[in-house]
Amino acid sequence: MDNDSWRERISSNPDVCHGTPCIRGTRVMVWLILQYLSNGDTVEEVVAAHPGIAREDVLACMGYAADRTRDRLIVTDAAT
């Protein structure tokens, strides 16, 4: 999946989930998929939990997150 291909699978519509980015054609929010992955779920487990989405949709969520955080300063409380 190339850097911009997430744009084909992720949409944001004010009439769907208050404009929160979702997998296109669903109400499955990107942040929810990313939360599953950060909790250690595999892509296959995420797809199994949401029959309306495909592996490529999960990858698109990761691509969306990568693009949104690229070239942005994100302050954390990391120990120094």
MIVEX-425155 format. One record per residue: x, y, z of N, C-alpha, C, O in turn. Coordinates in nm, 2 decimals. Example, Ala and Ser with C-alpha at 12.3 -4.5 7.8 and 13.67 -1.06 7.14 Angstrom:
+--------+---------+--------+---------+----------+--------+--------+---------+--------+--------+---------+--------+
! n_east ! n_north !   n_up ! ca_east ! ca_north !  ca_up ! c_east ! c_north !   c_up ! o_east ! o_north !   o_up !
+--------+---------+--------+---------+----------+--------+--------+---------+--------+--------+---------+--------+
!   1.32 !   -0.57 !   0.78 !    1.23 !    -0.45 !   0.78 !   1.32 !   -0.33 !   0.78 !   1.42 !   -0.33 !   0.85 !
!   1.28 !   -0.22 !   0.71 !    1.37 !    -0.11 !   0.71 !   1.29 !    0.00 !   0.79 !   1.34 !    0.11 !   0.80 !
+--------+---------+--------+---------+----------+--------+--------+---------+--------+--------+---------+--------+
REM end
This chain:
+--------+---------+--------+---------+----------+--------+--------+---------+--------+--------+---------+--------+
! n_east ! n_north !   n_up ! ca_east ! ca_north !  ca_up ! c_east ! c_north !   c_up ! o_east ! o_north !   o_up !
+--------+---------+--------+---------+----------+--------+--------+---------+--------+--------+---------+--------+
!   0.09 !   -0.12 !   0.00 !    0.00 !     0.00 !   0.00 !   0.09 !    0.12 !   0.00 !   0.17 !    0.14 !   0.09 !
!   0.07 !    0.21 !  -0.10 !    0.16 !     0.33 !  -0.10 !   0.11 !    0.43 !  -0.01 !   0.01 !    0.42 !   0.05 !
!   0.19 !    0.54 !   0.01 !    0.17 !     0.64 !   0.11 !   0.03 !    0.71 !   0.10 !  -0.03 !    0.74 !   0.21 !
!  -0.03 !    0.73 !  -0.01 !   -0.15 !     0.80 !  -0.03 !  -0.27 !    0.71 !  -0.05 !  -0.38 !    0.76 !  -0.06 !
!  -0.25 !    0.58 !  -0.06 !   -0.37 !     0.49 !  -0.10 !  -0.47 !    0.49 !   0.01 !  -0.58 !    0.44 !  -0.01 !
!  -0.44 !    0.53 !   0.13 !   -0.54 !     0.54 !   0.24 !  -0.66 !    0.63 !   0.20 !  -0.77 !    0.61 !   0.24 !
!  -0.63 !    0.73 !   0.11 !   -0.74 !     0.82 !   0.07 !  -0.85 !    0.76 !   0.00 !  -0.96 !    0.81 !   0.00 !
!  -0.83 !    0.64 !  -0.06 !   -0.94 !     0.57 !  -0.12 !  -1.03 !    0.49 !  -0.03 !  -1.14 !    0.46 !  -0.06 !
!  -0.98 !    0.47 !   0.10 !   -1.05 !     0.39 !   0.19 !  -1.10 !    0.46 !   0.32 !  -1.18 !    0.41 !   0.39 !
!  -1.05 !    0.58 !   0.34 !   -1.08 !     0.65 !   0.46 !  -1.16 !    0.78 !   0.42 !  -1.12 !    0.85 !   0.33 !
!  -1.27 !    0.81 !   0.49 !   -1.35 !     0.92 !   0.46 !  -1.39 !    0.99 !   0.59 !  -1.39 !    0.94 !   0.70 !
!  -1.42 !    1.12 !   0.57 !   -1.47 !     1.20 !   0.68 !  -1.59 !    1.28 !   0.63 !  -1.57 !    1.36 !   0.54 !
!  -1.70 !    1.26 !   0.69 !   -1.83 !     1.32 !   0.65 !  -1.90 !    1.37 !   0.77 !  -1.92 !    1.29 !   0.87 !
!  -1.93 !    1.50 !   0.78 !   -2.00 !     1.55 !   0.90 !  -2.13 !    1.48 !   0.93 !  -2.17 !    1.49 !   1.05 !
!  -2.19 !    1.41 !   0.84 !   -2.31 !     1.34 !   0.86 !  -2.29 !    1.20 !   0.91 !  -2.38 !    1.12 !   0.94 !
!  -2.16 !    1.15 !   0.92 !   -2.13 !     1.02 !   0.96 !  -2.03 !    1.03 !   1.08 !  -1.92 !    1.08 !   1.06 !
!  -2.08 !    0.98 !   1.19 !   -1.99 !     0.98 !   1.32 !  -1.94 !    1.12 !   1.34 !  -1.82 !    1.13 !   1.39 !
!  -2.02 !    1.22 !   1.32 !   -1.98 !     1.36 !   1.35 !  -1.85 !    1.41 !   1.28 !  -1.78 !    1.49 !   1.33 !
!  -1.82 !    1.35 !   1.16 !   -1.70 !     1.38 !   1.08 !  -1.58 !    1.31 !   1.12 !  -1.47 !    1.34 !   1.07 !
!  -1.59 !    1.22 !   1.22 !   -1.47 !     1.14 !   1.26 !  -1.43 !    1.06 !   1.15 !  -1.51 !    0.99 !   1.09 !
!  -1.30 !    1.05 !   1.11 !   -1.25 !     0.97 !   1.00 !  -1.29 !    0.82 !   1.02 !  -1.27 !    0.76 !   1.13 !
!  -1.35 !    0.76 !   0.92 !   -1.40 !     0.62 !   0.92 !  -1.36 !    0.55 !   0.80 !  -1.32 !    0.61 !   0.70 !
!  -1.37 !    0.42 !   0.81 !   -1.34 !     0.34 !   0.69 !  -1.46 !    0.37 !   0.59 !  -1.58 !    0.35 !   0.63 !
!  -1.43 !    0.40 !   0.47 !   -1.53 !     0.45 !   0.37 !  -1.65 !    0.34 !   0.36 !  -1.62 !    0.22 !   0.35 !
!  -1.77 !    0.39 !   0.37 !   -1.89 !     0.31 !   0.36 !  -1.93 !    0.24 !   0.48 !  -2.02 !    0.16 !   0.49 !
!  -1.86 !    0.27 !   0.59 !   -1.89 !     0.21 !   0.72 !  -1.89 !    0.32 !   0.83 !  -1.87 !    0.44 !   0.80 !
!  -1.93 !    0.28 !   0.95 !   -1.92 !     0.37 !   1.06 !  -1.81 !    0.32 !   1.16 !  -1.80 !    0.35 !   1.28 !
!  -1.71 !    0.25 !   1.10 !   -1.60 !     0.20 !   1.18 !  -1.49 !    0.31 !   1.18 !  -1.43 !    0.34 !   1.07 !
!  -1.47 !    0.37 !   1.29 !   -1.38 !     0.48 !   1.30 !  -1.23 !    0.44 !   1.30 !  -1.20 !    0.34 !   1.36 !
!  -1.15 !    0.52 !   1.24 !   -1.01 !     0.50 !   1.23 !  -0.95 !    0.48 !   1.37 !  -0.87 !    0.39 !   1.39 !
!  -0.98 !    0.57 !   1.46 !   -0.92 !     0.56 !   1.59 !  -0.95 !    0.43 !   1.66 !  -0.86 !    0.38 !   1.74 !
!  -1.06 !    0.37 !   1.64 !   -1.10 !     0.25 !   1.70 !  -1.01 !    0.13 !   1.65 !  -0.96 !    0.05 !   1.72 !
!  -0.99 !    0.13 !   1.52 !   -0.90 !     0.03 !   1.46 !  -0.76 !    0.05 !   1.51 !  -0.69 !   -0.05 !   1.54 !
!  -0.71 !    0.17 !   1.52 !   -0.58 !     0.19 !   1.57 !  -0.57 !    0.15 !   1.72 !  -0.46 !    0.10 !   1.76 !
!  -0.67 !    0.17 !   1.79 !   -0.67 !     0.13 !   1.93 !  -0.66 !   -0.02 !   1.95 !  -0.58 !   -0.07 !   2.03 !
!  -0.74 !   -0.09 !   1.86 !   -0.72 !    -0.24 !   1.86 !  -0.58 !   -0.28 !   1.84 !  -0.52 !   -0.36 !   1.91 !
!  -0.52 !   -0.22 !   1.73 !   -0.38 !    -0.26 !   1.70 !  -0.28 !   -0.22 !   1.81 !  -0.19 !   -0.30 !   1.84 !
!  -0.30 !   -0.10 !   1.87 !   -0.21 !    -0.06 !   1.98 !  -0.23 !   -0.15 !   2.11 !  -0.14 !   -0.16 !   2.19 !
!  -0.34 !   -0.22 !   2.12 !   -0.37 !    -0.31 !   2.23 !  -0.31 !   -0.45 !   2.20 !  -0.32 !   -0.54 !   2.28 !
!  -0.25 !   -0.47 !   2.08 !   -0.19 !    -0.59 !   2.05 !  -0.27 !   -0.68 !   1.96 !  -0.23 !   -0.79 !   1.92 !
!  -0.39 !   -0.64 !   1.92 !   -0.47 !    -0.72 !   1.82 !  -0.40 !   -0.73 !   1.69 !  -0.34 !   -0.63 !   1.65 !
!  -0.41 !   -0.84 !   1.62 !   -0.35 !    -0.85 !   1.49 !  -0.45 !   -0.80 !   1.38 !  -0.57 !   -0.78 !   1.41 !
!  -0.40 !   -0.77 !   1.27 !   -0.49 !    -0.72 !   1.16 !  -0.60 !   -0.82 !   1.13 !  -0.71 !   -0.79 !   1.11 !
!  -0.56 !   -0.95 !   1.14 !   -0.66 !    -1.06 !   1.11 !  -0.77 !   -1.06 !   1.22 !  -0.89 !   -1.08 !   1.19 !
!  -0.73 !   -1.03 !   1.35 !   -0.83 !    -1.03 !   1.46 !  -0.92 !   -0.91 !   1.44 !  -1.04 !   -0.91 !   1.47 !
!  -0.87 !   -0.79 !   1.40 !   -0.95 !    -0.67 !   1.38 !  -1.05 !   -0.70 !   1.26 !  -1.17 !   -0.66 !   1.28 !
!  -1.01 !   -0.76 !   1.15 !   -1.10 !    -0.79 !   1.04 !  -1.20 !   -0.88 !   1.08 !  -1.32 !   -0.87 !   1.05 !
!  -1.17 !   -0.98 !   1.16 !   -1.27 !    -1.08 !   1.21 !  -1.37 !   -1.02 !   1.30 !  -1.49 !   -1.06 !   1.30 !
!  -1.33 !   -0.92 !   1.38 !   -1.42 !    -0.85 !   1.47 !  -1.52 !   -0.75 !   1.39 !  -1.62 !   -0.72 !   1.44 !
!  -1.48 !   -0.71 !   1.27 !   -1.56 !    -0.62 !   1.19 !  -1.58 !   -0.68 !   1.05 !  -1.50 !   -0.64 !   0.96 !
!  -1.67 !   -0.77 !   1.03 !   -1.69 !    -0.84 !   0.90 !  -1.70 !   -0.74 !   0.78 !  -1.68 !   -0.79 !   0.67 !
!  -1.74 !   -0.62 !   0.80 !   -1.76 !    -0.53 !   0.69 !  -1.63 !   -0.46 !   0.64 !  -1.64 !   -0.38 !   0.54 !
!  -1.52 !   -0.50 !   0.70 !   -1.39 !    -0.43 !   0.66 !  -1.29 !   -0.54 !   0.61 !  -1.31 !   -0.66 !   0.64 !
!  -1.19 !   -0.50 !   0.53 !   -1.09 !    -0.58 !   0.48 !  -0.96 !   -0.55 !   0.53 !  -0.94 !   -0.45 !   0.60 !
!  -0.86 !   -0.64 !   0.51 !   -0.72 !    -0.62 !   0.56 !  -0.67 !   -0.48 !   0.51 !  -0.61 !   -0.41 !   0.58 !
!  -0.70 !   -0.45 !   0.38 !   -0.66 !    -0.33 !   0.32 !  -0.71 !   -0.20 !   0.40 !  -0.65 !   -0.10 !   0.40 !
!  -0.83 !   -0.22 !   0.45 !   -0.89 !    -0.11 !   0.53 !  -0.81 !   -0.08 !   0.66 !  -0.79 !    0.03 !   0.70 !
!  -0.77 !   -0.19 !   0.72 !   -0.69 !    -0.17 !   0.84 !  -0.55 !   -0.11 !   0.81 !  -0.51 !   -0.02 !   0.88 !
!  -0.49 !   -0.15 !   0.70 !   -0.37 !    -0.09 !   0.65 !  -0.39 !    0.05 !   0.62 !  -0.30 !    0.14 !   0.64 !
!  -0.50 !    0.09 !   0.56 !   -0.53 !     0.23 !   0.53 !  -0.54 !    0.31 !   0.66 !  -0.50 !    0.42 !   0.66 !
!  -0.60 !    0.25 !   0.76 !   -0.60 !     0.33 !   0.89 !  -0.46 !    0.36 !   0.94 !  -0.44 !    0.47 !   0.99 !
!  -0.37 !    0.26 !   0.93 !   -0.23 !     0.28 !   0.97 !  -0.17 !    0.39 !   0.88 !  -0.09 !    0.47 !   0.93 !
!  -0.20 !    0.38 !   0.75 !   -0.14 !     0.48 !   0.66 !  -0.19 !    0.62 !   0.69 !  -0.12 !    0.72 !   0.68 !
!  -0.32 !    0.63 !   0.72 !   -0.38 !     0.76 !   0.76 !  -0.31 !    0.81 !   0.88 !  -0.27 !    0.93 !   0.89 !
!  -0.29 !    0.73 !   0.99 !   -0.22 !     0.78 !   1.11 !  -0.08 !    0.82 !   1.08 !  -0.04 !    0.92 !   1.13 !
!  -0.01 !    0.75 !   1.00 !    0.13 !     0.78 !   0.96 !   0.13 !    0.92 !   0.89 !   0.21 !    1.00 !   0.92 !
!   0.04 !    0.94 !   0.80 !    0.03 !     1.06 !   0.72 !   0.00 !    1.18 !   0.82 !   0.05 !    1.29 !   0.80 !
!  -0.10 !    1.16 !   0.90 !   -0.14 !     1.27 !   0.99 !  -0.04 !    1.31 !   1.09 !  -0.04 !    1.42 !   1.14 !
!   0.05 !    1.22 !   1.13 !    0.16 !     1.25 !   1.23 !   0.29 !    1.29 !   1.16 !   0.38 !    1.33 !   1.23 !
!   0.30 !    1.27 !   1.03 !    0.43 !     1.31 !   0.96 !   0.45 !    1.46 !   0.97 !   0.35 !    1.54 !   0.95 !
!   0.57 !    1.50 !   1.00 !    0.61 !     1.64 !   1.01 !   0.53 !    1.72 !   1.11 !   0.51 !    1.84 !   1.09 !
!   0.48 !    1.66 !   1.21 !    0.41 !     1.73 !   1.32 !   0.48 !    1.70 !   1.45 !   0.52 !    1.59 !   1.48 !
!   0.49 !    1.80 !   1.53 !    0.55 !     1.79 !   1.66 !   0.44 !    1.73 !   1.76 !   0.34 !    1.78 !   1.77 !
!   0.48 !    1.62 !   1.82 !    0.39 !     1.55 !   1.91 !   0.46 !    1.54 !   2.04 !   0.56 !    1.47 !   2.06 !
!   0.41 !    1.62 !   2.14 !    0.48 !     1.63 !   2.27 !   0.43 !    1.51 !   2.35 !   0.31 !    1.48 !   2.36 !
!   0.53 !    1.44 !   2.41 !    0.50 !     1.32 !   2.50 !   0.56 !    1.34 !   2.63 !   0.64 !    1.43 !   2.65 !
!   0.52 !    1.26 !   2.73 !    0.58 !     1.27 !   2.86 !   0.69 !    1.16 !   2.88 !   0.71 !    1.11 !   2.98 !
!   0.76 !    1.14 !   2.77 !    0.87 !     1.04 !   2.77 !   0.97 !    1.08 !   2.88 !   1.01 !    1.19 !   2.89 !
!   1.02 !    0.98 !   2.95 !    1.12 !     1.00 !   3.05 !   1.25 !    1.04 !   2.98 !   1.29 !    0.98 !   2.87 !
!   1.33 !    1.13 !   3.04 !    1.45 !     1.17 !   2.97 !   1.57 !    1.13 !   3.06 !   1.69 !    1.15 !   3.02 !
+--------+---------+--------+---------+----------+--------+--------+---------+--------+--------+---------+--------+
REM end
